[in-house]
Amino acid sequence: MKTQMALRALANDRRLQILEWLKQPRKHFRPQVDGDLVEDGVCGVLIAEKLGVSQPTASEHLKILLQAGLIEAKRIKQWTFYKRDETRIKKVKQTIVRCV
């Protein structure tokens, strides 16, 4: 079931773009005041800014990726930071290869 959620999450260009940017956060995002881009993840505000969408729109994309287990979220102060869940992404890739 979780793999189906991951596939649905990956069926959107913006969510794929977010995952791509999160592979190399220092390359794609400006420095943050709080939280390390790699260790803690990227602030949702920066992701919305880079996507060129409102925070609620970005939050919806991030929520879908989070529910699918493709990213992890961490709260620091009033902000939420996101980074890829590489273990889960690897499992999804293996499942796709095995089934296709």
Backbone as CSV, one residue per row, in Angstrom:
resi,resn,N_x,N_y,N_z,CA_x,CA_y,CA_z,C_x,C_y,C_z
1,MET,0.821,-1.202,0.000,0.000,0.000,0.000,0.860,1.260,0.000
2,LYS,1.910,1.266,0.814,2.789,2.429,0.901,3.493,2.679,-0.441
3,THR,3.801,1.599,-1.178,4.433,1.755,-2.487,3.481,2.440,-3.460
4,GLN,2.198,2.105,-3.384,1.214,2.766,-4.241,1.144,4.253,-3.927
5,MET,1.206,4.598,-2.646,1.206,6.012,-2.257,2.445,6.703,-2.810
6,ALA,3.572,6.022,-2.767,4.816,6.597,-3.284,4.705,6.828,-4.787
7,LEU,4.149,5.864,-5.500,3.998,6.020,-6.952,3.068,7.184,-7.293
8,ARG,1.995,7.327,-6.535,1.080,8.466,-6.753,1.796,9.792,-6.458
9,ALA,2.589,9.785,-5.413,3.327,11.003,-5.055,4.321,11.369,-6.153
10,LEU,4.921,10.362,-6.760,5.920,10.598,-7.804,5.301,10.961,-9.155
11,ALA,3.991,10.866,-9.267,3.306,11.147,-10.527,3.024,12.633,-10.720
12,ASN,3.766,13.485,-10.038,3.566,14.923,-10.134,4.919,15.598,-10.354
13,ASP,5.010,16.426,-11.374,6.282,17.078,-11.727,6.840,17.935,-10.596
14,ARG,5.984,18.633,-9.890,6.483,19.498,-8.805,7.067,18.677,-7.661
15,ARG,6.415,17.568,-7.337,6.951,16.720,-6.261,8.259,16.066,-6.688
16,LEU,8.347,15.669,-7.946,9.618,15.134,-8.461,10.711,16.197,-8.386
17,GLN,10.356,17.432,-8.696,11.317,18.532,-8.635,11.802,18.746,-7.203
18,ILE,10.892,18.711,-6.251,11.272,18.861,-4.842,12.268,17.775,-4.449
19,LEU,11.968,16.525,-4.802,12.882,15.424,-4.469,14.241,15.621,-5.124
20,GLU,14.244,16.099,-6.349,15.512,16.354,-7.054,16.315,17.436,-6.333
21,TRP,15.677,18.532,-5.967,16.369,19.611,-5.255,16.910,19.135,-3.913
22,LEU,16.142,18.286,-3.227,16.556,17.821,-1.901,17.734,16.847,-1.952
23,LYS,18.056,16.335,-3.149,19.255,15.495,-3.290,20.508,16.292,-2.953
24,GLN,20.541,17.539,-3.397,21.689,18.422,-3.182,21.188,19.780,-2.685
25,PRO,20.763,19.830,-1.441,20.134,21.063,-0.949,21.053,22.291,-0.961
26,ARG,22.333,22.111,-0.722,23.229,23.285,-0.730,23.365,23.889,-2.122
27,LYS,23.214,23.065,-3.133,23.294,23.537,-4.515,22.028,24.303,-4.920
28,HIS,20.890,23.899,-4.360,19.610,24.432,-4.835,18.937,25.458,-3.932
29,PHE,19.397,25.571,-2.680,18.742,26.492,-1.753,19.755,27.415,-1.098
30,ARG,19.293,28.627,-0.801,20.150,29.588,-0.109,20.310,29.162,1.348
31,PRO,21.334,29.662,2.032,21.513,29.312,3.452,20.302,29.726,4.288
32,GLN,20.060,28.953,5.341,18.943,29.206,6.246,19.452,29.800,7.549
33,VAL,18.586,30.532,8.225,18.933,31.083,9.534,19.004,29.947,10.556
34,ASP,17.988,29.112,10.576,17.936,27.967,11.491,18.084,26.678,10.699
35,GLY,18.752,25.714,11.264,18.844,24.395,10.650,19.836,24.304,9.515
36,ASP,20.582,23.214,9.510,21.533,22.935,8.438,20.781,22.317,7.258
37,LEU,21.056,22.791,6.049,20.354,22.315,4.856,20.451,20.806,4.683
38,VAL,21.604,20.223,5.013,21.799,18.785,4.823,21.344,17.998,6.055
39,GLU,21.820,18.391,7.224,21.524,17.643,8.447,20.062,17.733,8.868
40,ASP,19.498,18.938,8.819,18.137,19.159,9.294,17.105,19.161,8.177
41,GLY,17.529,19.475,6.972,16.620,19.575,5.849,16.383,21.020,5.456
42,VAL,15.528,21.202,4.480,15.245,22.515,3.913,13.903,23.015,4.452
43,CYS,13.882,24.257,4.854,12.664,24.875,5.373,11.583,24.899,4.278
44,GLY,10.359,24.583,4.678,9.238,24.596,3.740,9.051,25.936,3.052
45,VAL,9.412,27.022,3.734,9.308,28.357,3.146,10.234,28.474,1.929
46,LEU,11.451,27.954,2.049,12.398,28.013,0.930,11.939,27.147,-0.234
47,ILE,11.325,26.016,0.085,10.814,25.135,-0.974,9.687,25.835,-1.724
48,ALA,8.768,26.459,-0.999,7.668,27.196,-1.646,8.210,28.318,-2.509
49,GLU,9.192,29.033,-1.972,9.821,30.144,-2.697,10.432,29.650,-4.012
50,LYS,11.175,28.552,-3.949,11.848,28.029,-5.147,10.841,27.485,-6.168
51,LEU,9.758,26.878,-5.671,8.715,26.380,-6.578,7.923,27.518,-7.216
52,GLY,7.938,28.676,-6.544,7.156,29.806,-7.039,5.675,29.649,-6.749
53,VAL,5.371,29.008,-5.601,3.981,28.781,-5.215,3.770,29.297,-3.792
54,SER,2.510,29.354,-3.380,2.199,29.769,-2.011,2.639,28.683,-1.031
55,GLN,2.787,29.075,0.228,3.157,28.092,1.253,2.111,26.978,1.383
56,PRO,0.804,27.297,1.350,-0.172,26.202,1.432,-0.051,25.197,0.279
57,THR,0.239,25.684,-0.923,0.409,24.785,-2.068,1.634,23.905,-1.872
58,ALA,2.740,24.505,-1.478,3.958,23.731,-1.215,3.721,22.739,-0.084
59,SER,3.017,23.176,0.947,2.730,22.292,2.086,1.936,21.066,1.664
60,GLU,1.028,21.237,0.731,0.241,20.096,0.244,1.146,19.095,-0.485
61,HIS,2.040,19.591,-1.328,2.995,18.701,-2.013,3.879,17.982,-0.995
62,LEU,4.370,18.721,-0.009,5.242,18.142,1.007,4.492,17.122,1.857
63,LYS,3.230,17.388,2.147,2.406,16.451,2.926,2.258,15.126,2.178
64,ILE,2.047,15.194,0.886,1.891,13.980,0.071,3.196,13.189,0.050
65,LEU,4.316,13.884,-0.129,5.621,13.212,-0.107,5.896,12.599,1.265
66,LEU,5.491,13.285,2.307,5.681,12.816,3.684,4.824,11.576,3.952
67,GLN,3.568,11.621,3.554,2.667,10.474,3.746,3.150,9.250,2.973
68,ALA,3.778,9.485,1.834,4.311,8.386,1.024,5.634,7.859,1.589
69,GLY,6.175,8.562,2.584,7.423,8.126,3.204,8.671,8.488,2.428
70,LEU,8.546,9.385,1.456,9.693,9.744,0.617,10.552,10.848,1.227
71,ILE,9.977,11.595,2.158,10.724,12.633,2.865,10.439,12.527,4.359
72,GLU,11.299,13.165,5.138,11.140,13.249,6.587,10.970,14.714,6.954
73,ALA,10.251,14.958,8.034,10.041,16.325,8.503,10.620,16.478,9.902
74,LYS,11.138,17.674,10.166,11.715,17.980,11.473,11.321,19.401,11.839
75,ARG,10.807,19.589,13.054,10.436,20.929,13.518,11.610,21.573,14.235
76,ILE,11.895,22.810,13.888,12.863,23.641,14.596,12.179,24.990,14.787
77,LYS,11.986,25.360,16.046,11.225,26.562,16.376,9.854,26.457,15.725
78,GLN,9.446,27.477,14.965,8.116,27.430,14.343,8.162,26.898,12.911
79,TRP,9.331,26.452,12.450,9.506,26.031,11.056,9.569,24.504,10.927
80,THR,9.193,24.015,9.753,9.330,22.591,9.454,10.354,22.453,8.330
81,PHE,11.282,21.532,8.540,12.374,21.280,7.597,12.207,19.890,7.000
82,TYR,12.524,19.764,5.724,12.288,18.515,5.000,13.572,18.014,4.353
83,LYS,13.758,16.686,4.433,14.860,16.061,3.705,14.393,14.703,3.208
84,ARG,15.104,14.190,2.229,14.764,12.903,1.625,14.969,11.757,2.609
85,ASP,14.131,10.749,2.512,14.320,9.504,3.252,14.944,8.517,2.271
86,GLU,16.260,8.508,2.236,16.987,7.717,1.238,16.716,6.221,1.365
87,THR,16.532,5.724,2.573,16.242,4.297,2.767,14.915,3.934,2.120
88,ARG,13.913,4.751,2.350,12.584,4.504,1.785,12.602,4.654,0.260
89,ILE,13.305,5.654,-0.242,13.398,5.859,-1.691,14.065,4.645,-2.343
90,LYS,15.088,4.114,-1.708,15.779,2.925,-2.238,14.821,1.735,-2.306
91,LYS,14.006,1.547,-1.273,13.037,0.440,-1.258,12.002,0.593,-2.359
92,VAL,11.540,1.821,-2.582,10.559,2.072,-3.639,11.172,1.751,-5.005
93,LYS,12.415,2.189,-5.209,13.106,1.894,-6.475,13.238,0.391,-6.690
94,GLN,13.607,-0.333,-5.635,13.747,-1.795,-5.740,12.414,-2.452,-6.076
95,THR,11.346,-1.978,-5.470,10.015,-2.525,-5.735,9.620,-2.283,-7.186
96,ILE,9.884,-1.095,-7.680,9.554,-0.764,-9.069,10.317,-1.687,-10.026
97,VAL,11.608,-1.840,-9.790,12.431,-2.690,-10.661,11.944,-4.137,-10.617
98,ARG,11.595,-4.606,-9.429,11.144,-5.992,-9.264,9.806,-6.234,-9.962
99,CYS,8.949,-5.249,-9.957,7.592,-5.425,-10.485,7.439,-5.081,-11.972
100,VAL,8.391,-4.359,-12.502,8.238,-3.891,-13.893,9.025,-4.748,-14.857
